[in-house]
Amino acid sequence: MEEIERDLLTRRERAEHEGWKGEIEGIDLTLQLLRQKHADATRFARRATQVPLGMPSVRPAT
C-alpha cells in the first residue's frame, strides 16, 4: 500500500510540474479511494473474529 501511495504522489508531483490538471484530479481521486480502501480493510481486520458454529448433528429418520 505504501509503495502504491508513494508512486502516486511522485506521479502527482510530475503532473503538477507539467501542468496536467486532469491528471492531478485523477491521481487525487485515486489516492482518496486507496486511503479509504486501506482504512476499510484495517477496520474489517480488527473486527473479524471466528464464529463458533457448533458441531453438526444428525437428525433422526422420520
Wavefront OBJ file of the C-alpha trace (Angstrom):
o trace
v 0.000 0.000 0.000
v 2.773 2.416 0.924
v 4.600 1.741 -2.348
v 1.488 2.474 -4.408
v 0.830 5.680 -2.478
v 4.468 6.803 -2.901
v 4.257 6.141 -6.649
v 1.026 8.117 -6.943
v 2.497 11.041 -5.012
v 5.536 11.034 -7.302
v 3.263 10.989 -10.353
v 1.215 13.829 -8.861
v 4.358 15.952 -8.389
v 5.281 15.411 -12.023
v 1.747 16.202 -13.178
v 1.858 19.437 -11.168
v 5.226 20.318 -12.679
v 3.933 19.613 -16.200
v 0.612 21.403 -15.586
v -1.566 18.346 -16.257
v -4.683 19.391 -14.330
v -6.810 16.438 -15.404
v -4.084 14.029 -14.361
v -3.817 15.711 -10.954
v -7.566 15.324 -10.396
v -7.407 11.653 -11.358
v -4.454 10.975 -9.077
v -6.128 12.811 -6.192
v -9.246 10.689 -6.622
v -7.180 7.508 -6.786
v -5.294 8.488 -3.615
v -8.570 9.204 -1.831
v -10.017 5.823 -2.824
v -6.785 3.998 -1.948
v -6.718 5.541 1.530
v -10.409 4.765 2.082
v -9.935 1.142 0.994
v -6.960 0.821 3.344
v -8.989 2.259 6.252
v -11.880 -0.120 5.486
v -9.554 -3.124 5.349
v -7.903 -2.148 8.630
v -11.263 -1.682 10.334
v -12.545 -5.008 8.975
v -9.404 -6.878 10.062
v -9.818 -5.540 13.595
v -13.386 -6.765 13.956
v -13.130 -10.040 12.044
v -13.313 -12.903 14.511
v -14.101 -16.561 14.377
v -17.737 -17.529 14.755
v -18.452 -20.751 16.640
v -20.767 -22.865 14.507
v -21.039 -25.822 16.866
v -20.992 -29.476 15.933
v -23.442 -30.705 13.317
v -25.955 -33.220 14.489
v -27.738 -35.981 12.605
v -31.490 -35.742 12.565
v -33.362 -38.916 13.421
v -35.038 -40.610 10.451
v -38.747 -39.994 10.234
l 1 2 3 4 5 6 7 8 9 10 11 12 13 14 15 16 17 18 19 20 21 22 23 24 25 26 27 28 29 30 31 32 33 34 35 36 37 38 39 40 41 42 43 44 45 46 47 48 49 50 51 52 53 54 55 56 57 58 59 60 61 62
